[in-house]
């Protein structure tokens, strides 16, 4: 089996784990998502060979409600991180978002706000670590600080530009329309209401989509298969 590990000092590491599919393999129970591990491997080109693995703590247990979100952040890392490129700050952000998702036990709302906040904050940090940080504090055309009540077109290749007089001349490229309050909330990682979260989600999906390309995320397909009553817009 080819296994991807996310390691603080090495980044994403891909290795071949031999014998995992054997009936009595001791490795199979360990090589599961969200399991902290101590691992050793021999590097051989792009794919190394796993030589030893043992548990390094209790797994992050995600209930069915948020399991897809866990798969989603894992898939983002696999798709967007280059192999053998350390991201210590992102590793800590990953541990934090897993802890936040694992803490969500029961939810009255179809989409708990704490789940959405955790995902948006992690996505923002991921883009920052990749060198694609969003501009979330000023209008890139005028240089003026963002105003909470103002409307902006966020041009994905430039940044936010105020919508003046109810319209804004297109500058070309993809853009997302949202309020300044949503951009400011995204910058501080705290959201005042569902509208701010909804607008921030649209922006993050568009921004990540630039780097993910046209290939769809498998986790969104799982969302339809395992939670048919939950709309896709929740990721």
C-alpha positions as protocol buffer text, in pm:
chain_id: "A"
residue {
  index: 1
  type: UNK
  ca { x: 0 y: 0 z: 0 }
}
residue {
  index: 2
  type: UNK
  ca { x: 120 y: 353 z: -76 }
}
residue {
  index: 3
  type: UNK
  ca { x: 73 y: 568 z: 234 }
}
residue {
  index: 4
  type: UNK
  ca { x: 102 y: 945 z: 278 }
}
residue {
  index: 5
  type: UNK
  ca { x: 222 y: 1078 z: 613 }
}
residue {
  index: 6
  type: UNK
  ca { x: 216 y: 1440 z: 723 }
}
residue {
  index: 7
  type: UNK
  ca { x: 527 y: 1498 z: 937 }
}
residue {
  index: 8
  type: UNK
  ca { x: 613 y: 1829 z: 1102 }
}
residue {
  index: 9
  type: UNK
  ca { x: 982 y: 1820 z: 1006 }
}
residue {
  index: 10
  type: UNK
  ca { x: 943 y: 1659 z: 662 }
}
residue {
  index: 11
  type: UNK
  ca { x: 604 y: 1766 z: 528 }
}
residue {
  index: 12
  type: UNK
  ca { x: 415 y: 1518 z: 312 }
}
residue {
  index: 13
  type: UNK
  ca { x: 603 y: 1191 z: 282 }
}
residue {
  index: 14
  type: UNK
  ca { x: 490 y: 904 z: 58 }
}
residue {
  index: 15
  type: UNK
  ca { x: 609 y: 552 z: 134 }
}
residue {
  index: 16
  type: UNK
  ca { x: 539 y: 193 z: 38 }
}
residue {
  index: 17
  type: UNK
  ca { x: 407 y: -8 z: 333 }
}
residue {
  index: 18
  type: UNK
  ca { x: 469 y: -374 z: 259 }
}
residue {
  index: 19
  type: UNK
  ca { x: 253 y: -655 z: 394 }
}
residue {
  index: 20
  type: UNK
  ca { x: -31 y: -427 z: 507 }
}
residue {
  index: 21
  type: UNK
  ca { x: -296 y: -628 z: 323 }
}
residue {
  index: 22
  type: UNK
  ca { x: -204 y: -957 z: 486 }
}
residue {
  index: 23
  type: UNK
  ca { x: -475 y: -1106 z: 706 }
}
residue {
  index: 24
  type: UNK
  ca { x: -282 y: -1067 z: 1032 }
}
residue {
  index: 25
  type: UNK
  ca { x: -81 y: -756 z: 951 }
}
residue {
  index: 26
  type: UNK
  ca { x: 4 y: -557 z: 1264 }
}
residue {
  index: 27
  type: UNK
  ca { x: 45 y: -243 z: 1052 }
}
residue {
  index: 28
  type: UNK
  ca { x: -308 y: -224 z: 915 }
}
residue {
  index: 29
  type: UNK
  ca { x: -475 y: -108 z: 1241 }
}
residue {
  index: 30
  type: UNK
  ca { x: -213 y: 167 z: 1276 }
}
residue {
  index: 31
  type: UNK
  ca { x: -221 y: 302 z: 922 }
}
residue {
  index: 32
  type: UNK
  ca { x: -554 y: 477 z: 959 }
}
residue {
  index: 33
  type: UNK
  ca { x: -652 y: 843 z: 914 }
}
residue {
  index: 34
  type: UNK
  ca { x: -606 y: 1084 z: 1207 }
}
residue {
  index: 35
  type: UNK
  ca { x: -372 y: 848 z: 1398 }
}
residue {
  index: 36
  type: UNK
  ca { x: -59 y: 1004 z: 1555 }
}
residue {
  index: 37
  type: UNK
  ca { x: 239 y: 780 z: 1477 }
}
residue {
  index: 38
  type: UNK
  ca { x: 612 y: 742 z: 1514 }
}
residue {
  index: 39
  type: UNK
  ca { x: 749 y: 624 z: 1180 }
}
residue {
  index: 40
  type: UNK
  ca { x: 1078 y: 531 z: 1018 }
}
residue {
  index: 41
  type: UNK
  ca { x: 1141 y: 492 z: 648 }
}
residue {
  index: 42
  type: UNK
  ca { x: 1414 y: 461 z: 390 }
}
residue {
  index: 43
  type: UNK
  ca { x: 1402 y: 729 z: 120 }
}
residue {
  index: 44
  type: UNK
  ca { x: 1430 y: 604 z: -237 }
}
residue {
  index: 45
  type: UNK
  ca { x: 1332 y: 872 z: -487 }
}
residue {
  index: 46
  type: UNK
  ca { x: 975 y: 998 z: -465 }
}
residue {
  index: 47
  type: UNK
  ca { x: 857 y: 685 z: -282 }
}
residue {
  index: 48
  type: UNK
  ca { x: 1032 y: 562 z: 29 }
}
residue {
  index: 49
  type: UNK
  ca { x: 986 y: 231 z: 207 }
}
residue {
  index: 50
  type: UNK
  ca { x: 829 y: 214 z: 553 }
}
residue {
  index: 51
  type: UNK
  ca { x: 1057 y: 32 z: 796 }
}
residue {
  index: 52
  type: UNK
  ca { x: 887 y: 82 z: 1135 }
}
residue {
  index: 53
  type: UNK
  ca { x: 570 y: 235 z: 1277 }
}
residue {
  index: 54
  type: UNK
  ca { x: 415 y: 260 z: 1622 }
}
residue {
  index: 55
  type: UNK
  ca { x: 135 y: 456 z: 1787 }
}
residue {
  index: 56
  type: UNK
  ca { x: 220 y: 796 z: 1930 }
}
residue {
  index: 57
  type: UNK
  ca { x: -107 y: 875 z: 2103 }
}
residue {
  index: 58
  type: UNK
  ca { x: -481 y: 837 z: 2091 }
}
residue {
  index: 59
  type: UNK
  ca { x: -638 y: 876 z: 1744 }
}
residue {
  index: 60
  type: UNK
  ca { x: -848 y: 1181 z: 1674 }
}
residue {
  index: 61
  type: UNK
  ca { x: -1194 y: 1025 z: 1665 }
}
residue {
  index: 62
  type: UNK
  ca { x: -1436 y: 1212 z: 1439 }
}
residue {
  index: 63
  type: UNK
  ca { x: -1803 y: 1126 z: 1453 }
}
residue {
  index: 64
  type: UNK
  ca { x: -2005 y: 1067 z: 1141 }
}
residue {
  index: 65
  type: UNK
  ca { x: -2122 y: 1428 z: 1133 }
}
residue {
  index: 66
  type: UNK
  ca { x: -1775 y: 1573 z: 1082 }
}
residue {
  index: 67
  type: UNK
  ca { x: -1586 y: 1276 z: 937 }
}
residue {
  index: 68
  type: UNK
  ca { x: -1617 y: 1411 z: 584 }
}
residue {
  index: 69
  type: UNK
  ca { x: -1455 y: 1736 z: 696 }
}
residue {
  index: 70
  type: UNK
  ca { x: -1159 y: 1534 z: 825 }
}
residue {
  index: 71
  type: UNK
  ca { x: -1128 y: 1356 z: 491 }
}
residue {
  index: 72
  type: UNK
  ca { x: -1159 y: 1695 z: 320 }
}
residue {
  index: 73
  type: UNK
  ca { x: -862 y: 1854 z: 499 }
}
residue {
  index: 74
  type: UNK
  ca { x: -655 y: 1538 z: 442 }
}
residue {
  index: 75
  type: UNK
  ca { x: -732 y: 1552 z: 73 }
}
residue {
  index: 76
  type: UNK
  ca { x: -634 y: 1919 z: 55 }
}
residue {
  index: 77
  type: UNK
  ca { x: -294 y: 1833 z: 203 }
}
residue {
  index: 78
  type: UNK
  ca { x: -237 y: 1543 z: -36 }
}
residue {
  index: 79
  type: UNK
  ca { x: -342 y: 1749 z: -337 }
}
residue {
  index: 80
  type: UNK
  ca { x: -167 y: 2077 z: -254 }
}
residue {
  index: 81
  type: UNK
  ca { x: 151 y: 1996 z: -61 }
}
residue {
  index: 82
  type: UNK
  ca { x: 469 y: 1903 z: -243 }
}
residue {
  index: 83
  type: UNK
  ca { x: 650 y: 1600 z: -113 }
}
residue {
  index: 84
  type: UNK
  ca { x: 931 y: 1648 z: 138 }
}
residue {
  index: 85
  type: UNK
  ca { x: 852 y: 2017 z: 195 }
}
residue {
  index: 86
  type: UNK
  ca { x: 833 y: 2089 z: 572 }
}
residue {
  index: 87
  type: UNK
  ca { x: 547 y: 2302 z: 703 }
}
residue {
  index: 88
  type: UNK
  ca { x: 580 y: 2314 z: 1081 }
}
residue {
  index: 89
  type: UNK
  ca { x: 320 y: 2589 z: 1132 }
}
residue {
  index: 90
  type: UNK
  ca { x: 73 y: 2412 z: 904 }
}
residue {
  index: 91
  type: UNK
  ca { x: 132 y: 2086 z: 1091 }
}
residue {
  index: 92
  type: UNK
  ca { x: 25 y: 2260 z: 1413 }
}
residue {
  index: 93
  type: UNK
  ca { x: -279 y: 2407 z: 1234 }
}
residue {
  index: 94
  type: UNK
  ca { x: -367 y: 2055 z: 1117 }
}
residue {
  index: 95
  type: UNK
  ca { x: -352 y: 1917 z: 1472 }
}
residue {
  index: 96
  type: UNK
  ca { x: -566 y: 2208 z: 1590 }
}
residue {
  index: 97
  type: UNK
  ca { x: -840 y: 2157 z: 1331 }
}
residue {
  index: 98
  type: UNK
  ca { x: -852 y: 1782 z: 1406 }
}
residue {
  index: 99
  type: UNK
  ca { x: -894 y: 1858 z: 1777 }
}
residue {
  index: 100
  type: UNK
  ca { x: -1170 y: 2106 z: 1699 }
}
residue {
  index: 101
  type: UNK
  ca { x: -1356 y: 1861 z: 1477 }
}
residue {
  index: 102
  type: UNK
  ca { x: -1315 y: 1578 z: 1728 }
}
residue {
  index: 103
  type: UNK
  ca { x: -1471 y: 1801 z: 1997 }
}
residue {
  index: 104
  type: UNK
  ca { x: -1797 y: 1830 z: 1799 }
}
residue {
  index: 105
  type: UNK
  ca { x: -2007 y: 1549 z: 1946 }
}
residue {
  index: 106
  type: UNK
  ca { x: -2370 y: 1641 z: 1888 }
}
residue {
  index: 107
  type: UNK
  ca { x: -2511 y: 1922 z: 1681 }
}
residue {
  index: 108
  type: UNK
  ca { x: -2859 y: 2068 z: 1662 }
}
residue {
  index: 109
  type: UNK
  ca { x: -2786 y: 2270 z: 1350 }
}
residue {
  index: 110
  type: UNK
  ca { x: -2738 y: 2079 z: 1022 }
}
residue {
  index: 111
  type: UNK
  ca { x: -2400 y: 2249 z: 989 }
}
residue {
  index: 112
  type: UNK
  ca { x: -2247 y: 2342 z: 1327 }
}
residue {
  index: 113
  type: UNK
  ca { x: -2089 y: 2685 z: 1320 }
}
residue {
  index: 114
  type: UNK
  ca { x: -1778 y: 2557 z: 1498 }
}
residue {
  index: 115
  type: UNK
  ca { x: -1719 y: 2310 z: 1215 }
}
residue {
  index: 116
  type: UNK
  ca { x: -1742 y: 2580 z: 951 }
}
residue {
  index: 117
  type: UNK
  ca { x: -1515 y: 2815 z: 1145 }
}
residue {
  index: 118
  type: UNK
  ca { x: -1254 y: 2542 z: 1193 }
}
residue {
  index: 119
  type: UNK
  ca { x: -1250 y: 2467 z: 820 }
}
residue {
  index: 120
  type: UNK
  ca { x: -1228 y: 2830 z: 711 }
}
residue {
  index: 121
  type: UNK
  ca { x: -943 y: 2904 z: 950 }
}
residue {
  index: 122
  type: UNK
  ca { x: -749 y: 2598 z: 836 }
}
residue {
  index: 123
  type: UNK
  ca { x: -803 y: 2680 z: 467 }
}
residue {
  index: 124
  type: UNK
  ca { x: -673 y: 3033 z: 525 }
}
residue {
  index: 125
  type: UNK
  ca { x: -359 y: 2904 z: 699 }
}
residue {
  index: 126
  type: UNK
  ca { x: -307 y: 2646 z: 426 }
}
residue {
  index: 127
  type: UNK
  ca { x: -307 y: 2914 z: 155 }
}
residue {
  index: 128
  type: UNK
  ca { x: -72 y: 3127 z: 365 }
}
residue {
  index: 129
  type: UNK
  ca { x: 174 y: 2839 z: 401 }
}
residue {
  index: 130
  type: UNK
  ca { x: 162 y: 2766 z: 30 }
}
residue {
  index: 131
  type: UNK
  ca { x: 253 y: 3126 z: -50 }
}
residue {
  index: 132
  type: UNK
  ca { x: -92 y: 3220 z: -179 }
}
residue {
  index: 133
  type: UNK
  ca { x: -209 y: 3433 z: 113 }
}
residue {
  index: 134
  type: UNK
  ca { x: -530 y: 3627 z: 52 }
}
residue {
  index: 135
  type: UNK
  ca { x: -538 y: 4005 z: 90 }
}
residue {
  index: 136
  type: UNK
  ca { x: -792 y: 4060 z: 365 }
}
residue {
  index: 137
  type: UNK
  ca { x: -724 y: 4408 z: 501 }
}
residue {
  index: 138
  type: UNK
  ca { x: -728 y: 4666 z: 219 }
}
residue {
  index: 139
  type: UNK
  ca { x: -869 y: 4756 z: -120 }
}
residue {
  index: 140
  type: UNK
  ca { x: -598 y: 4672 z: -373 }
}
residue {
  index: 141
  type: UNK
  ca { x: -708 y: 4949 z: -609 }
}
residue {
  index: 142
  type: UNK
  ca { x: -733 y: 5243 z: -368 }
}
residue {
  index: 143
  type: UNK
  ca { x: -518 y: 5113 z: -83 }
}
residue {
  index: 144
  type: UNK
  ca { x: -791 y: 5208 z: 163 }
}
residue {
  index: 145
  type: UNK
  ca { x: -869 y: 4979 z: 460 }
}
residue {
  index: 146
  type: UNK
  ca { x: -1166 y: 4749 z: 405 }
}
residue {
  index: 147
  type: UNK
  ca { x: -1500 y: 4879 z: 531 }
}
residue {
  index: 148
  type: UNK
  ca { x: -1734 y: 4634 z: 703 }
}
residue {
  index: 149
  type: UNK
  ca { x: -2052 y: 4752 z: 528 }
}
residue {
  index: 150
  type: UNK
  ca { x: -1899 y: 4795 z: 183 }
}
residue {
  index: 151
  type: UNK
  ca { x: -1930 y: 4544 z: -101 }
}
residue {
  index: 152
  type: UNK
  ca { x: -1619 y: 4415 z: -276 }
}
residue {
  index: 153
  type: UNK
  ca { x: -1532 y: 4207 z: -576 }
}
residue {
  index: 154
  type: UNK
  ca { x: -1248 y: 3981 z: -473 }
}
residue {
  index: 155
  type: UNK
  ca { x: -1042 y: 3923 z: -787 }
}
residue {
  index: 156
  type: UNK
  ca { x: -859 y: 3598 z: -725 }
}
residue {
  index: 157
  type: UNK
  ca { x: -551 y: 3715 z: -912 }
}
residue {
  index: 158
  type: UNK
  ca { x: -542 y: 4060 z: -744 }
}
residue {
  index: 159
  type: UNK
  ca { x: -749 y: 4100 z: -431 }
}
residue {
  index: 160
  type: UNK
  ca { x: -1056 y: 4296 z: -316 }
}
residue {
  index: 161
  type: UNK
  ca { x: -1182 y: 4603 z: -504 }
}
residue {
  index: 162
  type: UNK
  ca { x: -1475 y: 4812 z: -387 }
}
residue {
  index: 163
  type: UNK
  ca { x: -1803 y: 4791 z: -576 }
}
residue {
  index: 164
  type: UNK
  ca { x: -1870 y: 5160 z: -637 }
}
residue {
  index: 165
  type: UNK
  ca { x: -2220 y: 5283 z: -715 }
}
residue {
  index: 166
  type: UNK
  ca { x: -2356 y: 4929 z: -710 }
}
residue {
  index: 167
  type: UNK
  ca { x: -2128 y: 4802 z: -982 }
}
residue {
  index: 168
  type: UNK
  ca { x: -1764 y: 4748 z: -1062 }
}
residue {
  index: 169
  type: UNK
  ca { x: -1602 y: 4732 z: -1401 }
}
residue {
  index: 170
  type: UNK
  ca { x: -1464 y: 4385 z: -1461 }
}
residue {
  index: 171
  type: UNK
  ca { x: -1087 y: 4358 z: -1443 }
}
residue {
  index: 172
  type: UNK
  ca { x: -1087 y: 4012 z: -1600 }
}
residue {
  index: 173
  type: UNK
  ca { x: -1028 y: 3682 z: -1426 }
}
residue {
  index: 174
  type: UNK
  ca { x: -1238 y: 3510 z: -1163 }
}
residue {
  index: 175
  type: UNK
  ca { x: -1393 y: 3706 z: -880 }
}
residue {
  index: 176
  type: UNK
  ca { x: -1623 y: 3664 z: -581 }
}
residue {
  index: 177
  type: UNK
  ca { x: -1861 y: 3933 z: -453 }
}
residue {
  index: 178
  type: UNK
  ca { x: -1880 y: 3972 z: -74 }
}
residue {
  index: 179
  type: UNK
  ca { x: -1893 y: 4222 z: 210 }
}
residue {
  index: 180
  type: UNK
  ca { x: -1592 y: 4376 z: 377 }
}
residue {
  index: 181
  type: UNK
  ca { x: -1713 y: 4230 z: 708 }
}
residue {
  index: 182
  type: UNK
  ca { x: -1667 y: 3878 z: 571 }
}
residue {
  index: 183
  type: UNK
  ca { x: -1311 y: 3951 z: 459 }
}
residue {
  index: 184
  type: UNK
  ca { x: -1225 y: 4105 z: 796 }
}
residue {
  index: 185
  type: UNK
  ca { x: -1381 y: 3809 z: 978 }
}
residue {
  index: 186
  type: UNK
  ca { x: -1178 y: 3568 z: 767 }
}
residue {
  index: 187
  type: UNK
  ca { x: -862 y: 3760 z: 852 }
}
residue {
  index: 188
  type: UNK
  ca { x: -918 y: 3728 z: 1226 }
}
residue {
  index: 189
  type: UNK
  ca { x: -1063 y: 3375 z: 1217 }
}
residue {
  index: 190
  type: UNK
  ca { x: -1382 y: 3472 z: 1400 }
}
residue {
  index: 191
  type: UNK
  ca { x: -1718 y: 3512 z: 1227 }
}
residue {
  index: 192
  type: UNK
  ca { x: -2007 y: 3727 z: 1342 }
}
residue {
  index: 193
  type: UNK
  ca { x: -2292 y: 3542 z: 1168 }
}
residue {
  index: 194
  type: UNK
  ca { x: -2391 y: 3275 z: 916 }
}
residue {
  index: 195
  type: UNK
  ca { x: -2386 y: 3524 z: 630 }
}
residue {
  index: 196
  type: UNK
  ca { x: -2020 y: 3602 z: 694 }
}
residue {
  index: 197
  type: UNK
  ca { x: -1938 y: 3230 z: 705 }
}
residue {
  index: 198
  type: UNK
  ca { x: -2132 y: 3167 z: 384 }
}
residue {
  index: 199
  type: UNK
  ca { x: -1953 y: 3443 z: 193 }
}
residue {
  index: 200
  type: UNK
  ca { x: -1615 y: 3336 z: 329 }
}
residue {
  index: 201
  type: UNK
  ca { x: -1682 y: 2979 z: 220 }
}
residue {
  index: 202
  type: UNK
  ca { x: -1752 y: 3095 z: -136 }
}
residue {
  index: 203
  type: UNK
  ca { x: -1425 y: 3287 z: -144 }
}
residue {
  index: 204
  type: UNK
  ca { x: -1219 y: 3001 z: 0 }
}
residue {
  index: 205
  type: UNK
  ca { x: -1366 y: 2748 z: -240 }
}
residue {
  index: 206
  type: UNK
  ca { x: -1283 y: 2972 z: -535 }
}
residue {
  index: 207
  type: UNK
  ca { x: -932 y: 3049 z: -406 }
}
residue {
  index: 208
  type: UNK
  ca { x: -850 y: 2684 z: -341 }
}
residue {
  index: 209
  type: UNK
  ca { x: -1004 y: 2588 z: -674 }
}
residue {
  index: 210
  type: UNK
  ca { x: -735 y: 2786 z: -856 }
}
residue {
  index: 211
  type: UNK
  ca { x: -471 y: 2550 z: -719 }
}
residue {
  index: 212
  type: UNK
  ca { x: -672 y: 2227 z: -712 }
}
residue {
  index: 213
  type: UNK
  ca { x: -748 y: 2242 z: -1083 }
}
residue {
  index: 214
  type: UNK
  ca { x: -1042 y: 2075 z: -1255 }
}
residue {
  index: 215
  type: UNK
  ca { x: -1012 y: 1738 z: -1081 }
}
residue {
  index: 216
  type: UNK
  ca { x: -1294 y: 1718 z: -823 }
}
residue {
  index: 217
  type: UNK
  ca { x: -1231 y: 1640 z: -458 }
}
residue {
  index: 218
  type: UNK
  ca { x: -1327 y: 1284 z: -361 }
}
residue {
  index: 219
  type: UNK
  ca { x: -1439 y: 1405 z: -18 }
}
residue {
  index: 220
  type: UNK
  ca { x: -1720 y: 1605 z: -177 }
}
residue {
  index: 221
  type: UNK
  ca { x: -1836 y: 1288 z: -352 }
}
residue {
  index: 222
  type: UNK
  ca { x: -1833 y: 1111 z: -16 }
}
residue {
  index: 223
  type: UNK
  ca { x: -2044 y: 1391 z: 125 }
}
residue {
  index: 224
  type: UNK
  ca { x: -2319 y: 1309 z: -124 }
}
residue {
  index: 225
  type: UNK
  ca { x: -2288 y: 935 z: -64 }
}
residue {
  index: 226
  type: UNK
  ca { x: -2280 y: 932 z: 316 }
}
residue {
  index: 227
  type: UNK
  ca { x: -2486 y: 1240 z: 399 }
}
residue {
  index: 228
  type: UNK
  ca { x: -2743 y: 1276 z: 120 }
}
residue {
  index: 229
  type: UNK
  ca { x: -2954 y: 1514 z: 326 }
}
residue {
  index: 230
  type: UNK
  ca { x: -2669 y: 1762 z: 375 }
}
residue {
  index: 231
  type: UNK
  ca { x: -2613 y: 2007 z: 87 }
}
residue {
  index: 232
  type: UNK
  ca { x: -2265 y: 2022 z: -67 }
}
residue {
  index: 233
  type: UNK
  ca { x: -2241 y: 2391 z: 13 }
}
residue {
  index: 234
  type: UNK
  ca { x: -2152 y: 2300 z: 371 }
}
residue {
  index: 235
  type: UNK
  ca { x: -1791 y: 2224 z: 278 }
}
